[in-house]
Amino acid sequence: MLSSKPAQPKVRYDNLKAVVAQVLGLGRARVETDRWIAFKSHFTIQSFYCRPGIDGAREKGGVEGQIGYFRRNHFTPVPEAESLAELNEPVEQWD
């Protein structure tokens, strides 16, 4: 049976201070801020954090590289739309 529920997006973060209250050890475990937890649950986002220190250095570049790739391929030139809903239609297809 196929689910009609959209897949939960997985977002990678480089230990953003507004999101992470505390890094727990050298793994991916984090204590998240209350506002971030509320935001995640509202938009059903799954977090994935880069590892701290030297082990996570190559992951951090990957986060920035993916953002740049998406921006260059989907938002350059800047798309024109009459409304946010109209702009979201192609973004849904890209996802």
Secondary structure as GFF3:
##gff-version 3
##sequence-region A 1 95
A	DSSP	beta_strand	10	13	.	.	.	ID=ss1
A	DSSP	beta_strand	20	23	.	.	.	ID=ss2
A	DSSP	beta_strand	30	32	.	.	.	ID=ss3
A	DSSP	alpha_helix	34	43	.	.	.	ID=ss4
A	DSSP	beta_strand	46	49	.	.	.	ID=ss5
A	DSSP	three_ten_helix	54	56	.	.	.	ID=ss6
A	DSSP	alpha_helix	57	74	.	.	.	ID=ss7
A	DSSP	alpha_helix	84	94	.	.	.	ID=ss8
###
